[in-house]
Amino acid sequence: MPSALELRGIVKTYRLGGAVVRALDGVDLTMDAGEFCAVMGASGSGKSTLMNILGCLDLPDAGSYQLRGVEVTRLSRDELAVLRRNKLGFVFQGFNLLARSSALENVELPLIYAGLASAERHAQASAALAAVGLTGREHHRPNQLSGGQQQRVAIARALVNNPEVLLADEPTGNLDTHTSAEIMDIFAGLNRDRGITLVVVTHEPDVAAYAKRVITFRDGRIVDDRAGQARGAVAAAREA
């Protein structure tokens, strides 16, 4: 079985004024299916650029990126869009919810693009909301939900297409400490119970502590790659 994600010699450069900045400088990285990885690093270290490439939102200038055995760098724009829709889920620091739509309607959006019938959309979106603990809140709009509940809706939206890989970019950045822990417990549970490959970009050690593997970037390169504390797994074992 191919790895979930495999990067070889990934280079990405940007022009800032007259200078050329290497956001990623020859990155080699493999993540197995079902891994829970945290990506850390200071601002400008390359972690957000990495996330954009992993999410097929941007392409490298050089190198190979294989997602479940598919060479991403050879795909057309339309093929990349299909890959994102079918294989990937995204959660961001900003919840990116439609203000005038209910939680259920927000979660249904990817299914509308996928062409599913109304009844099937409702069923799958309701199940996704239940998976993040929002049963009974389906018809609430974002302004009727707390920040943590809004992020749960965003997670449900990312889950509704049953992605193989879930990418979360600073998912707790707008949340307090207690709510952040609740959100990370959800991620840990999804990784543990569903086997979803999970990549979380964060600058917070408390968040990275939930991961089974912590990868640290500096100046576009990986400078550390070690086992994490897997705090969510430890907590689940204690509860059992």
C-alpha positions as CSV (number, residue, x, y, z in Angstrom):
1,M,0.0,0.0,0.0
2,P,1.4,3.4,-0.9
3,S,2.1,6.0,1.8
4,A,-0.6,8.6,2.4
5,L,1.8,11.5,1.5
6,E,5.3,11.4,0.0
7,L,7.4,14.4,-0.8
8,R,10.8,14.2,-2.5
9,G,13.1,17.2,-3.1
10,I,10.3,19.7,-2.8
11,V,11.3,23.3,-3.6
12,K,9.1,26.3,-3.6
13,T,10.4,29.9,-4.1
14,Y,8.7,33.3,-4.0
15,R,9.8,36.7,-5.0
16,L,9.7,39.5,-2.4
17,G,10.7,42.7,-4.1
18,G,14.0,42.0,-5.7
19,A,14.8,39.0,-3.5
20,V,14.1,35.3,-4.1
21,V,12.9,33.4,-0.9
22,R,13.1,29.6,-0.7
23,A,10.0,28.9,1.3
24,L,10.7,25.1,0.9
25,D,14.3,24.0,0.2
26,G,14.5,20.4,-0.9
27,V,12.0,18.9,1.5
28,D,11.8,15.1,1.8
29,L,8.8,13.8,3.9
30,T,6.8,10.6,4.1
31,M,3.6,10.2,6.1
32,D,2.0,6.8,6.4
33,A,-1.8,6.2,6.2
34,G,-3.3,6.8,9.7
35,E,-0.5,9.0,11.0
36,F,-1.3,12.1,13.2
37,C,1.5,14.6,12.5
38,A,2.0,18.1,13.9
39,V,4.0,20.6,11.8
40,M,5.7,23.3,13.8
41,G,8.0,26.3,13.1
42,A,8.3,30.0,13.4
43,S,6.6,32.4,11.1
44,G,8.3,32.1,7.7
45,S,9.7,28.7,8.4
46,G,7.8,27.1,5.5
47,K,5.0,25.2,7.3
48,S,2.1,27.1,5.7
49,T,3.7,26.7,2.3
50,L,4.0,23.0,3.0
51,M,0.3,22.9,3.9
52,N,-0.7,24.6,0.7
53,I,1.3,22.0,-1.3
54,L,0.0,19.0,0.7
55,G,-3.6,20.4,0.1
56,C,-3.0,20.7,-3.7
57,L,-3.7,24.4,-3.4
58,D,-0.3,25.2,-4.8
59,L,2.4,23.3,-6.8
60,P,6.1,23.1,-6.1
61,D,8.7,24.5,-8.4
62,A,10.6,21.3,-8.3
63,G,10.3,17.9,-6.7
64,S,7.8,15.1,-6.5
65,Y,4.6,15.0,-4.4
66,Q,2.6,11.7,-4.4
67,L,-0.8,11.6,-2.6
68,R,-1.9,8.0,-2.1
69,G,0.4,7.0,-5.0
70,V,-0.8,9.7,-7.4
71,E,1.8,12.1,-8.7
72,V,0.2,15.5,-7.9
73,T,2.6,17.6,-9.9
74,R,1.4,16.0,-13.2
75,L,-2.3,16.8,-12.7
76,S,-4.3,19.5,-14.5
77,R,-6.2,22.1,-12.5
78,D,-9.5,20.2,-12.9
79,E,-7.8,17.0,-11.8
80,L,-6.4,18.7,-8.7
81,A,-9.9,20.0,-7.9
82,V,-11.3,16.5,-8.1
83,L,-8.4,15.2,-5.9
84,R,-9.1,17.8,-3.3
85,R,-12.8,17.1,-3.2
86,N,-12.4,13.3,-3.0
87,K,-9.3,12.8,-0.9
88,L,-8.7,15.9,1.3
89,G,-10.5,17.8,4.0
90,F,-9.5,21.2,5.2
91,V,-9.9,23.1,8.6
92,F,-8.5,26.6,9.0
93,Q,-8.0,29.0,11.8
94,G,-10.9,31.1,10.5
95,F,-14.0,29.0,10.5
96,N,-15.0,30.2,7.0
97,L,-18.7,29.5,7.5
98,L,-21.5,31.1,5.5
99,A,-23.1,33.6,8.0
100,R,-26.7,33.2,6.6
101,S,-26.6,29.5,6.4
102,S,-27.4,26.9,9.1
103,A,-24.8,24.5,10.4
104,L,-26.4,21.8,8.3
105,E,-26.3,23.9,5.2
106,N,-22.7,24.8,5.8
107,V,-21.7,21.1,6.1
108,E,-23.7,20.2,3.0
109,L,-21.8,22.5,0.7
110,P,-19.1,20.0,-0.4
111,L,-21.9,17.5,-1.2
112,I,-23.7,20.0,-3.4
113,Y,-20.5,20.4,-5.4
114,A,-20.3,16.6,-5.6
115,G,-23.8,16.5,-7.0
116,L,-25.5,14.5,-4.3
117,A,-29.3,14.5,-4.0
118,S,-30.9,16.5,-1.2
119,A,-31.9,13.6,1.1
120,E,-28.5,12.1,0.9
121,R,-26.8,15.4,1.6
122,H,-29.0,15.9,4.7
123,A,-28.2,12.5,6.0
124,Q,-24.5,12.7,5.5
125,A,-24.3,16.3,6.9
126,S,-26.3,15.3,10.0
127,A,-24.0,12.3,10.6
128,A,-21.0,14.5,10.3
129,L,-22.4,17.0,12.8
130,A,-23.2,14.2,15.2
131,A,-19.6,13.0,14.9
132,V,-18.4,16.3,16.3
133,G,-21.0,16.5,19.0
134,L,-23.4,19.0,17.5
135,T,-26.6,16.9,17.3
136,G,-29.5,19.3,18.0
137,R,-27.6,22.3,16.6
138,E,-28.2,21.5,12.9
139,H,-30.4,24.6,12.3
140,H,-28.4,27.1,14.2
141,R,-26.6,29.8,12.2
142,P,-22.9,30.7,13.0
143,N,-23.9,33.8,15.1
144,Q,-25.9,31.4,17.3
145,L,-22.9,29.2,18.0
146,S,-19.8,29.7,20.1
147,G,-16.3,29.8,18.6
148,G,-15.7,26.2,19.5
149,Q,-19.0,25.1,18.0
150,Q,-18.3,27.0,14.8
151,Q,-15.0,25.2,14.5
152,R,-16.8,21.9,15.1
153,V,-19.1,22.8,12.1
154,A,-16.0,23.5,10.1
155,I,-14.6,20.1,11.0
156,A,-17.9,18.4,10.1
157,R,-17.8,20.1,6.7
158,A,-14.2,18.8,6.2
159,L,-15.4,15.3,7.2
160,V,-18.6,15.0,5.2
161,N,-16.9,13.7,2.0
162,N,-15.0,11.0,4.1
163,P,-11.5,12.3,3.2
164,E,-8.5,10.1,3.6
165,V,-6.3,13.0,4.7
166,L,-7.4,15.9,6.9
167,L,-5.3,19.1,6.9
168,A,-5.7,21.6,9.7
169,D,-3.9,25.0,9.7
170,E,-3.8,26.6,13.1
171,P,-7.2,25.1,14.0
172,T,-7.2,26.4,17.5
173,G,-5.7,29.8,16.8
174,N,-9.0,31.7,17.6
175,L,-10.0,29.6,20.6
176,D,-9.3,29.7,24.3
177,T,-7.3,27.0,26.1
178,H,-10.2,24.8,27.2
179,T,-12.0,24.9,23.9
180,S,-8.7,24.2,22.1
181,A,-8.4,21.0,24.1
182,E,-11.9,20.0,23.1
183,I,-11.2,20.5,19.4
184,M,-7.9,18.6,19.7
185,D,-9.7,15.8,21.4
186,I,-12.1,15.6,18.4
187,F,-9.1,15.4,16.0
188,A,-7.4,12.7,18.1
189,G,-10.6,10.7,18.2
190,L,-11.1,11.0,14.4
191,N,-7.5,9.8,13.9
192,R,-7.9,6.9,16.4
193,D,-11.4,5.7,15.5
194,R,-11.5,6.4,11.7
195,G,-7.9,6.1,10.8
196,I,-7.9,9.4,9.0
197,T,-4.4,10.7,8.2
198,L,-4.2,14.0,10.1
199,V,-1.7,16.9,9.6
200,V,-2.0,19.9,12.0
201,V,0.1,23.0,11.5
202,T,0.5,24.8,14.8
203,H,2.9,27.0,16.7
204,E,1.5,25.9,20.1
205,P,3.3,23.1,21.9
206,D,0.1,22.1,23.8
207,V,-1.6,21.5,20.4
208,A,1.4,19.6,19.0
209,A,1.4,17.4,22.1
210,Y,-1.7,15.6,20.7
211,A,0.1,14.3,17.7
212,K,2.0,11.0,17.4
213,R,4.7,12.7,15.4
214,V,6.1,16.3,15.5
215,I,7.9,17.8,12.5
216,T,9.7,21.1,12.9
217,F,10.6,23.5,10.1
218,R,13.2,26.2,10.0
219,D,14.1,28.3,6.9
220,G,12.3,25.9,4.5
221,R,13.8,22.7,5.8
222,I,12.9,20.0,8.3
223,V,15.2,20.4,11.3
224,D,13.5,17.9,13.7
225,D,11.2,14.9,13.2
226,R,10.4,12.9,16.3
227,A,7.7,11.0,18.1
228,G,5.0,13.1,19.8
229,Q,3.3,12.6,23.1
230,A,-0.1,11.5,21.6
231,R,-1.9,13.2,24.4
232,G,-5.3,12.4,23.0
233,A,-4.5,8.7,22.9
234,V,-3.2,8.8,26.5
235,A,-6.4,10.5,27.7
236,A,-8.5,8.0,25.9
237,A,-6.6,5.1,27.5
238,R,-7.1,6.7,31.0
239,E,-10.9,7.1,30.4
240,A,-11.1,3.4,29.3
